[in-house]
């Protein structure tokens, strides 16, 4: 999908939502939500392409599939939490949006700990032993 089509759809829905907001705020929010989901669905092929490229790079570099899968999950969590937070902000729920963002960051942190541990272990094994000997 061409970016001009996505931007055009986004702007058209934005203007429509602004007009509808004066008459019915709930309907304006639903129109915005549907458009957001539609735009996300338009990007599925692009997302799949990126995931395939990352998987191919990982296989060529002989990386552990567990780490690659975890990184892909982390990227997905970041995008999903951002999408959810934006929807909450559109609905005027900035407090809920902040909680969604915080939850996403905490889940990412928890998922990243095994990768960080592996990196530290690798660095420690690569460093020459310090001290006497």
C-alpha positions as a printed Julia matrix, in Angstrom:
133×3 Matrix{Float64}:
   0.0     0.0    0.0
   1.33    3.38  -0.97
   2.03    5.9    1.79
   0.04    8.54  -0.09
  -3.06    6.33   0.1
  -2.54    5.75   3.82
  -2.02    9.45   4.53
  -4.99   10.34   2.34
  -7.2     7.88   4.2
  -5.9     9.13   7.53
  -6.57   12.76   6.68
 -10.03   12.01   5.26
 -10.98   10.11   8.4
  -9.54   12.89  10.56
 -11.73   15.5    8.87
 -14.74   13.18   9.02
 -14.14   12.53  12.72
 -13.87   16.27  13.4
 -17.23   16.86  11.71
 -18.86   13.88  13.44
 -17.44   14.85  16.82
 -19.79   17.83  16.98
 -22.82   15.58  16.45
 -21.83   12.27  18.09
 -18.48   11.82  19.85
 -18.87    8.04  20.23
 -19.47    7.55  16.51
 -16.5     9.79  15.68
 -14.31    7.64  17.94
 -15.59    4.44  16.31
 -14.84    5.83  12.84
 -11.31    6.72  13.98
 -10.8     3.32  15.56
 -11.98    1.46  12.46
  -9.71    3.58  10.27
  -6.76    2.89  12.57
  -7.34   -0.85  12.43
  -7.79   -0.68   8.66
  -4.49    1.19   8.26
  -2.79   -1.39  10.47
  -4.23   -4.21   8.37
  -2.97   -2.45   5.24
   0.53   -2.78   6.68
   0.43   -6.53   7.38
   2.36   -7.38   4.21
   5.05   -4.85   5.07
   5.33   -6.2    8.6
   5.6    -9.76   7.29
   8.32   -8.68   4.86
  10.37   -7.13   7.67
   9.93  -10.2    9.87
  11.05  -12.49   7.04
  14.12  -10.35   6.4
  15.04  -10.37  10.1
  14.6   -14.13  10.27
  16.8   -14.6    7.19
  19.51  -12.37   8.66
  19.37  -14.29  11.92
  19.68  -17.62  10.13
  22.62  -16.37   8.05
  24.34  -15.12  11.22
  23.57  -18.41  13.02
  21.78  -16.6   15.85
  19.75  -18.49  18.41
  16.11  -18.54  17.23
  14.89  -17.93  20.79
  16.6   -14.53  20.87
  15.33  -13.56  17.43
  11.78  -14.58  18.35
  12.03  -12.6   21.59
  13.23   -9.51  19.75
  10.37   -9.8   17.26
   7.9   -10.15  20.14
   9.4    -7.07  21.81
   8.98   -5.07  18.61
   5.38   -6.29  18.34
   4.65   -5.32  21.95
   6.08   -1.86  21.35
   3.88   -1.28  18.3
   0.75   -2.77  19.87
   1.11   -0.77  23.09
   1.72    2.41  21.1
  -1.37    1.7   18.98
  -3.49    1.09  22.08
  -2.17    4.21  23.78
  -2.97    6.31  20.73
  -6.53    4.98  20.68
  -6.91    5.84  24.36
  -5.54    9.34  23.71
  -7.97    9.78  20.82
 -10.75    8.94  23.26
  -9.43   11.6   25.65
  -8.17    9.02  28.14
  -4.59   10.22  28.59
  -4.29    8.52  31.96
  -5.21    5.12  30.51
  -2.86    5.76  27.57
  -0.03    6.32  30.02
  -0.83    3.06  31.79
  -0.84    1.17  28.48
   2.56    2.65  27.61
   3.94    1.78  31.05
   2.64   -1.8   30.8
   4.24   -2.19  27.38
   7.59   -0.91  28.67
   7.5    -3.23  31.68
   6.65   -6.27  29.55
   9.48   -5.35  27.17
  11.88   -5.06  30.1
  10.89   -8.49  31.44
  11.25  -10.06  27.99
  14.64   -8.4   27.43
  16.25   -9.71  30.63
  17.28  -13.12  29.18
  18.85  -11.38  26.18
  20.7    -8.92  28.41
  21.9   -11.81  30.57
  23.21  -13.65  27.5
  25.03  -10.52  26.32
  26.67  -10.0   29.72
  27.67  -13.68  29.88
  29.16  -13.49  26.4
  31.13  -10.35  27.23
  32.38  -11.88  30.46
  33.63  -14.96  28.61
  35.34  -12.85  25.96
  37.2   -10.67  28.46
  40.56  -11.95  29.66
  40.55  -13.07  33.26
  41.46  -10.18  35.54
  43.79  -10.65  38.45
  46.67  -13.0   39.14
  47.43  -16.02  37.35
